[in-house]
Amino acid sequence: MKTVFISAFLEDSIVVKTMLESTGIPAEVLSDQMLDINPFYSIEPKGAKVIVPDSAEADAKAIVADYNLNSAIIVTMNSYRFQAGQE
């Protein structure tokens, strides 16, 4: 199994896992320790990991790269709207 995504937030890992599974790539989220107060935040020093079979690593990394790119674009657009007063 290969790690293809790591995030401090469990919800991001769940989104990536769902995206991978929707393309037929089996994926699992690993996080040994979770805060009871906020179950979507991982206190695992390395975050919540998404792992896939070795044979699917290249395809999974391409999907994760696309997710990271689109997430960055959305954050930038929302930041611009907030600064421009267009909440």
N, C-alpha and C positions, 0 to 999 in steps of 0.2 A: 504494500500500500504506500502511496506517495501523498505527501501534503501539498495541496495546490492553493490553499487560501488560509489566512490566519487573521482574526479580528478580535479586538477587545470586546466587541459586542456580539452576543449570541445571535441576535436577529439578523445581522449581516451574513453570518455563516449559514443560517437557515435559508436565506434568500439564495445564496450561491448553491447550496445543496439542492434546492428545488429546481434551479435553472439547469444544473447538471443532470438531474434525474429526468427532467422533461426532454432531454436529448438522448436519453437511453444510457447515460453514464451512471453506474451505481456509485453513490457517495454516502459518507457518514460524517457526522459532526462529533468531534471529540473535545470534551472539556471536563476535566476531573473535578474541579471545584467551582461551585456556583454560589453566589450570594443569595440568601433567602429573601432579603429585602428587595433586591432588584434582580429577578431571575434572568434578565436579558443582558446583564453585565458579568463578564467572566473575570474572576480574580486570579485565574491561572496566569502566571507571569508571561507565558507565551501566547495567551489568548485562546479562543475557541478555534479549532482547526477543522478544515474540511479535507478529508482524505478520499482518494479514489484508487482503483486497482492500477498496478504498474502499466498495464497495457493501454489505459485510457488517459495517461498523464498528459500527453501532448495536446489532445483534444480538450481536456479539462482546462489546461492552462490558457488555451486560446479563448475559451468562454469566460474565464476569470479575468483575463486581460480586457476583454470587451466590457465586462461588468465594471471593472475599475475605471475605465475610460469614461463610460457613461455616468458613473457616480460622480466623478470629478466635474463633468460638464454640468450636471444638475446642481451641485453645490455652488459652482461658480455663478450660474444663472440666478439661483436663489439669493446669493450674496449681493449680486448686482441689483436685483429688485428691492431688497431691503434697503440698500444704500440710497436708492433712487426714491424711496418712499412709496413703492408700489406693492406693499405687503398684500 
